[in-house]
Amino acid sequence: MQLMSISGAARHLGYKSRSQLYKLIDDGWLDEHVHVQMPSGQRLLDVDGLQEKLQTLCQWRIDSVFLRKPV
């Protein structure tokens, strides 16, 4: 289990913005990947298997982050 902040996970997955991840978290789609650190309440994402989960949830487009080649 590799935990990252939401902004770190967005960078790790290749997103330009973390807003898509926040929307999916707030809607409850990523509940099994969200861990809340106590007592600060910081939300961390488990990035193991997260990309596969996002690929099933998000609409595929030609400029998708999943189709980009790593730099």
N, C-alpha and C positions, 0 to 999 in steps of 0.2 A: 504494500500500500504506500503510494507516494502522494503525500498531501501537499497542495500548493494553494496560495491565495487565488482568488478569482481572477485578478489581473495577471498573475503569473501563469495560470492555466490558459488564459486567453492567448498570451504570447506563445506558450508552449504548443498550442493547437494551430497557431497561425492566424488568429483573428486580429483585425486591426483595432477593434474595440471590444470591451468586455460587456457591452450592453446586451448582446444576444444571450450570453451566459446568464446574466442577471434575470432576463425575461424568462428563460427556461426554468431557473431556480424558483422564481416567484410563482410560476404557474404549477410547480410541483413535479415537473418532468425529471428532475435530476435528484430527487430525494435520497436515493440510495448512494449517491456520490458525495453528498454534502455532509460535512462533519463540523459541529459547532464546538469551538474551543472555549472551555470555561476557565475563569470567570469573565473573560473579556467579551465573549459572545462573537468572536471573529468566525466567519464562515470560511472553511477550507474545503477544497475539492479534491477528491481522490481521482487522480488522472489515469489510473490503471483501468482500461476498458472504457474510458470516457469518450474517446474518439469514435469507437464503434457504436456507442449509444447515440451520439450526436448524428452519426450518419444515417441512423434509422429514423430520427426525429425531424431532421432539417430537409428542406426541399433542395434537390440537386440542381445546380445551375452551372453554366459553362465556366464561370469565374469562381467556383466554389473553393474554399480553403482546403478541401479534401483532395482536390485535383492538382493543386500547386506542387511543383517540385521543390524539395528542400534546397535551401541555398547553401 
